Amino acid sequence: MQTNKDMILKAKYEDKIGSIETNILNENGFLTMNLNGVFLKGSCPASLMIENWGDLENKDQERFSLTDEDGFLTNCRLTIDFPIKVMNNGCEAQANLKVDIGFLYEPGIPEVKLPVDQVWSEFSLSTSLFMVNTERRRYQFDDAFLDLKKKLPKGCEFKCCWNCKFSEYSDEQDYFGSLKCYKNHGPKFFEISVSSDFFDIEDNFESVVQEIYLCDAFISR
């Protein structure tokens, strides 16, 4: 059974005009957001697209910036609160993962030539007992999680797909939500020690999951 898969996330959108407090529906691997009648959807925050662009008034079309090649939302900032579980000295606890994401883009430059910092993020994790933050901006969810992991109090660890021994990224890693689950291989997956062995089974995975997901097969790294 997978938990935390479908949820409502508290979010804040900011751009050159101002800010909008909203909610994001996280359902079936997609994020859906309503910004005062502007509907966006994507598999991750960095791939949000406006679904009703043709129906928008000119003032709304002028407010929102989209990348040239893919039409992804950009030139804005998005803060999302993700509920996540942690283990604290053997006891499961609920935590809040606040992800602050900045989208930077210069129109007219092909996306393949954009600098790596087109999308950056800063993380903070809070529980009833402590709060930790990333030290600087990171450009992958994985790197931000690693930053937080180093700062967790002794005896505390993440209880989510990102910290599960069955999960692994591939060369096709996206900003968020491209973690592959290999629980279909059972304990044999833990015996893989060299890259060539992983490449042999890389495409034989159970599913693609979000880092914050959790299921009954979870085994801590």
N, C-alpha and C positions, 0 to 999 in steps of 0.2 A: 504494500500500500504506500502510495506517495502522499506526503503531507506538504502543506504550504504551497501546493501547486497552483491553486486558483485563489486569488486574494485581491483585496482592494488596498492600494498603496497610496499613502499621503504624498503629495508632490507639490512643488512650486516651480513655475516657469517664469523666467526673467529675460527680457530683451531690451532694446534701446527705447521702447515705448513705456515699459513698466513691468509689473509682475502680476501673475494670476495664480491664486491658490486653487488647486484642483485635486482630483484623485485619478489614479491610473488603475485600470482593470488588468490584472496579470492573469491571463487565462489561456490554457492550452499552448503555452510557449510564446504567446504574443502579448505585447503591451498596447493597450488602447487608452487614449487620453482625449478629453473634451476641453478645449480652451475657448470658452464662451461661444460655443457653436462651431468652432473649427475642430474637426475630428481627425485625430492622428492615430496611426497604427504601425507597429513594427516588431520585429523579433527581439530587438534590443534598443536601448535608448539612442544609440548612434545610427539607427536605421529607421527612425520614425518618419513616416510620409503622411502628408495631408490627403485624406480620402475624398474630401468634398471641395477641392481646389476650384473647380469650375463654377461652383455655386456661391463662392465668396464675393463679397463686395470689394471694390477696388482698394478701399482703405485697409481691409484685412489682407489682401494679396500683397500690398506694399509693406505691411508690418512684418510678415514672415519671410525669412530668407531660406532658400533651398539650394543644395549643391547642384552644379550644372549637369553632371553626368547621371546621377541616380535620383535626384529630387529629394534628398534627405534633408530634414530640418537642421538648420545650422545658425551660426551667429547668435547664439543664445546660451542660456544657462539653465540647467534643470537639476533640482534637488529632490531626491526620492528617499523615502523611509521604507526599508525592507525589514520585516520581522525575520529574525533568525534565531536559531537555538545554539547554545553553548553548553559545554560540560565544565562545571566548576567544582574541582575536587570530588569528582564522581557523581555530582548532582546536576541534573539537567535544569537549565535556566533559560528564560526567554530574554532576548536582547533585541536592540534596535540598531540596524546598520544604516547610517545616513550616508548617502552617496551624492556628492556634489559634482556635477558633470558640466564641463564647458565645451562648447562646440565652436571651433574657429574655422573660418573658410574665407578665401579671397576669390570672388567671382572672376572668371576668365582664366584661371590657372587649372589645367587638367588635374583631376583628382589623383592620377597616378604619380604626379610630381609634387603633391602636397607634402609638407613636412610631417614627421611622425606624430607631432603634437597637435594634429587636427582635432583630436578628441582627448581631453584629459580628465582626470577625476581625483578627488580627495575623499577619503573615507573617515568616518568616525563610528566607533562601536560603543554603545552604552548599555549598561545593566543597572540594576538597583544597587550594585556594589562598586562599580568602577566605570571609567570612560577612557578610551584610547583613540588616538588619531594617527593618520599617516603623516610622515614627516614632510613630504613634498608631493607635488602633483605626479600622478602616475598615468601611463597611457594604456595599460591593460588591467582588467579586473584582477588577474592573477597576481600581478606585481603589488597592487594595493592590498590584497588579502595577505600576501607575504609580509608586507610592512606591519599590518595589524597583528599578525601571528607572533612576530618577534616582541611585540609590546604587551601581549596578554600576561596577566598575573600568573605566577607559578601554579600549576595544577588546573589551568583553564585552557580549553581548546574549542575550536569550532565543531559543531555537530551539523554538518550540511554536506551536500555533494562535493563541494570544493575540497573538503578535508577527508574525503572517502578514498580508500585504497582501490576501489573499483573505477575511479574516474581518471581521465587523462585528456589533455588537449592534443589536437593534431596540428599539422602545418596550416590548416584552414581556420585557425583560431580567429574568432571575431572578438569585438570588444566585450561582449557579454552574452551568455546563453549559448555558447558553442562547446560546452564541456561534454565529452562523450562518456557514457556509462558502459562498462564492460563486465557487469555482474553476471551476464550470460555465460561467461567462461568459468565462473566459480573460483575456488582457491587457486586453480592453475594460473590465473592471471598474475598472482603475486610472485610466481616463479620467473617471470620475465625479467631479465637483468641486462640485456643488451638491446640496442636500438633495432637491429635487424630482426629480432624475434617479434618486437612490437609492430614493425612494419608489415609483418606477415598477417597479423590479425587486426590491423588498424581499422579496416572498413567493416569488420564483423563485430559491431557493437550493439548493445541492447537498445539505446536511445540517446538522443541529444537532450541535455538537461541544463537548467539554469544553476548557477553556482549555489544559490540559496536553497535549493530543493533538499528534501530529505525523504528517505524511504527506509523500510524495515531491514534492508540488506546492508545498511551503513556499517562500515568498519573503519575506525579511525586510522589515519596514516601513521 
